[in-house]
Amino acid sequence: MLKVGELAALANLTVRTLHHYDNIGLLRPSARSDAGYRLYDRDDVARLHRIQALRAFGLSLADIALTLDSPAGSPLAIVDRQLEALETRMAEARRLRDQLLRVRAELVRGSAPDLSTWLTTLENTMDMINVYERYFTKEELERLPMVRSDAAQAQWQAMVEQVRGLIESQVPPNSDAAKAFALRWLQTFDRDTGGDAALQAKLNAMVEREQDAVGMPAQIFGYVKAAVGELKFDTWAKYLRPEVLDRMRRHIATRGEEWTPLIAQVQAEIKADPDATGPRARELGRQWMDLFHDMVGTDPQDVDAFRKATATEPLLRMGPGIGDATLAWLRKALSA
């Protein structure tokens, strides 16, 4: 059973929104605690999934209430509709990539694409912006050059093509060439997010979920993460014992995928609970330490060595969306 604050954090909603859903009868919690707290179970979460999906399709809350009790609002119907929408977005992303490649080919040949080509490219590019709008506020989008700047978009597209070239040439992620590229990738990512850990965490979570829609196929993204990992392992090797490095590699292979969503949840909770006094903050702190100890171990000397490396080497802090403020908040959560 989840408390209202926990469900709000996990669903990226506000507590006020869930209270409103309860008040209008759209989503009533299945139970309440002895203290009167709303408690949500699996069926409640499944219903919330349907509500949020229908909202994304453009329905009003009144229409959602009617749809939920109809065949069109069944869990299977909703998931089928979401899959159809996802397939459409993936097809749109592939069309945009093909369109951009055709424009690029003309520019490389020294010819100027005609008016209809530019108009089609503009239309498809604006469709892609909608993907970002599902994850970022307007103010945040204004701070992301890869969304608003043609030059930045072109640079990222060129970098994706460079990764594709490394893969096709069978260059391993631990090669000098791959690690040099990984450093450029991290530096560009840091520049285009202004070093903002919250923005970085959101971007990472978005790319994990929308790889095709943002032009980052799984093979490309996987190679980048592997090359970045090898680059950072070179730095960690200056501080950590070989046994700890081996442990970290095993952790990344088995549980590494847990970090991106956890970091995104922590950043969201920082906004919701800046003082880290709530139960959700404490739970996220426990999850963080569980992952951290699985990665580094519990030996105080190894933990201190890892923290010293992270504090000393700027490279190790680039990319994941973990800033000094993030770590300070986690310390508050754990002390509470």
N, C-alpha and C positions, 0 to 999 in steps of 0.2 A: 504494500500500500504506500502511495506517495502523498505527502502533504502538498498543499496548494503551492507553496513556494518552490518545492522540489520540482513539481510538474511544470511550473512556469519556466524555471531555469532550463529544464531539459527540452521544452518545446519552444524556447526562445519567445515566450510571451510574457506579459506582465501579470502579476497577481490580480490586478484590477480587472483585466480582461476575463480571467477565469471566474472571478466573482460575478461579473456581468453575465457570463454564460449561465451561471447557476441561477441568478435572479430571474432571467427570462426563460428558464426551463430548457435551455439548449443542451447544457451539460451539467447534470447534477451529480455530485460525488456519491459514490455507493455507500459511504459510511462516514461517521464522524468519531473522533477520538473522545475519550472521557473528558478532555478539556475543551471539546467543541470544535477542534480543527477538522477541516474538510479532508477526507481521505479518498484517494482515487485508486482503483484497481485496474487490471489489464483491460477489461471491457470499456472502462471509462477512457483509457488512453486510446483504444481502438476507435471509439466514437470521436475523440478529439482529432485523431488523424483524418477521419472522414470530414469533419467540420472544416479543418484547415485546408484540406484538398478542395472542397467546394468553394471556399473563399478565394482560393487561388484561381479557380475557374470563373470568378466574377460574380457569384451569387450573393445576394443580400442575406443577412441573418434570418430574415423572415422566410425567404425562399429555401434557405438551408434547412430550417426546421421542418418545412413541408417535404423536402427531398429526402431527408434522412429516413423517413418512414415509408418511402416508396421503393420499388425495385431498383430504381436508378441510384438510390442511396445506399444499397447494400455494400458491405466491405469488398466483395468481389468486383462489383460494378465500378466502385471508386478506384480500386487498384488497376483494373483494366483501363480505365480512363486516364489515370496517371501514366501508365506505361505507354499509351498511345501518344500522350502529350510529350513524353520524354523522347520517344522515337522521332517525333516531329522536330524537336529541338536538335537532336543529333543530326538529322538530315539537313536541317538549316545550317548547322555548323560545318558540315561537310561541303555544302553548296558554297558557303562563304569562303572556305579555304580554297576550293577550286577556282572561285571567281578571283580571289586575290592572286593566286598563282598565275592565272591568265593575264591579269593586269601587270604583274611583275615581269612576266615574259616579254610583253610588249615594251615595257620601259627599258628592259635590258637590251632589247634590239634597237632602242633609240627611237621608237615610234610612239605617238601619242594616242592613248585609247580614246575612242569616240565618246560623244556625249551620253549615249545610251548605256555604255559600259560603266562610266563613272556613276550614273544614276542608279544602276543596278547594285554596284558596289556600295554606294552610300546607303541604300535601302537595307541591304543585308547586314551592314555594319551596325546600323541603328537597331536592328533586331537583336544583335548580340548584346547590346547595352542592357536590354531587358533582363538578361541573366544576372548581371551585376546588380541591377535594381532590386532583385529579390533578396540580396544579402546586405546591401549598404544603403545608408541614408543618402539624401541628396548632398548633404554637406561632406560626407565621406567620399562620395564619388568625385566631388570637385577636387579632392586631394589626391586622386589616383591618376597619374599621367597615362597609365596604360588604357584608361577608359576615355579620357578627354583629349589626349595628345596624339596626333597622327604619327609624329616622329617616334614617340615611345611605343606605340602599337607596332610600327614597322620594325623597331629594334627587337621587341619581344618575338615577333614572327620570324625575324632572321635568326634569333637564338634557337628557336624551336627547330628551324631547318638545320642549324648547325648540329644540334643533338641528333637529328635524323641521319645526318652525314656520319657522325661518329658511330652510330649503331650499324649503319650499312657497311661501314669500313671495318666493323668488328673490333673497334677500339675498346678495350676493357675499361670499366669505370675507375679502376685503380691505377690507370696509366697517367703519366705526367700531363699529357694533352687533355685528358678528361678532367683531371683535378684543376688544371689551369682554367678550363672552361667553367667548372663549378665555382671557382672564385669569382669570375666575372658575373656569373648568374647571381650569386649572393650579393655582390656589390650593387648590381643593378636593382635587385629586389629591395635592398636596403634604401637605395636612393629614391626609388619610386614610391616607397611607403613613408618616407621621411623618418625612418627608424621607429615608427609607431608600432609598438608590440601588438596593440589591439587590432589595428588594420592588418598586420601580418597574419595574426591568428585567423581572422575572418577570411582573408584571401586563401590561406592554406586549406581551410575547411571547405571553401567554395570549390577550389580546384579538385579536392578529393572527391567531391560529390558530382561535379559537373565537368569532368575531364574533357569529354567530346564537345560539349557545348561551348567551352572556352578555348577550344583549339589545342588542348593538351592531352592527346591520347595516352592511355595507360602505359604503353611502352616508353613513350617519351618521358613521362613524369617519373616512372620507375627508374629510368637511367639517371635522370638528374638527381634523384634522392640518393641513389647508390654512389654517384660521383661526389656529391656533397659529403656523404658519410665518410668516404675514403679520405677526402681532404681534411676533415675534422679529426679522423683517427690519427693522422700524421701529427697533429698538434697535441692530441691527448697523450700520444705515446711519449711525449717529453715529461709527462707528469705521473702517469699511471703505470702500475706493474703489468707485465704481459698477461697475467692471470685475469686482471680486471678488464683489460682490453678484450680478451676472449669472451669473458662474461657479457660484456656490452654487445659484442657481435651476436651472440646467441639471443640476447634480449631483443635486439632490433629485428632479428629474423622471426621471432615468435610473438613478440608483443609490441613491436615498434609502431604498428598501425594504431595503437591505442592513444598515442601521444597527441596527434592532431586534434581529434574531437575533444579530448580532455582540456587541452590548452584553450580551445575556443569556448568551452563551457566556463572555464575559470575567468576568462576575459569578460564574458557576459555577466557572470556573477559579481565581478568587481564593480560593474556599473550598478547592479541591483542592490548590492550590499557592500558599500565601500569600506565599512569598518570590520567586515568579516566576522560578524557576531552571530549570524544565523546558522541553523543546522545544515543548510545546504553548503555553506562555506566550509564547515568542519568536515562534511562528507567528501567534498572535493579535495580538501587537504589530505585526508586519509588515502584517497585514491592516488593522489600525486606521490605520496611517500611510498605507497605500495609499489608503484611503477619504478620510482627512483631506486629503491632498495633492490628490486628485481634486476635493475640495470647495473648498479654499482656495487651492491652488497651492503653489508652493515658494519664492516670494519671501520672504526673511527678514522684511522689513518688514510684509508682509501677514500672515504667520504670527504675528508679535509683536502686530499690531493685533487679530487675532482672539482671541488668548489674553488680551490686556488686556481686551477687551470681556467675555469670559466670566468673568474674575476680578472685574471691576468691577460687572457687572450681574447681580443675583440672578435676574432673570427668565430669562436665557439658560441658567441651570443647572437650571431647573425642568422636570420631565417625563420626560426620556429615560432616567434611571437611571444617570447619570454623576456620581459624587461626587468629592471631593478624594482619597479613598482609592483610587478607581478610577484616576484619573490618576497617582497616585503608583505604583501597581502596574504600570501600563503603562510608566512610565519605567524601573522596575526590569527589566521584561521586555526592553525595547529595549536597555538598557545591557548586559544579559547576552549 
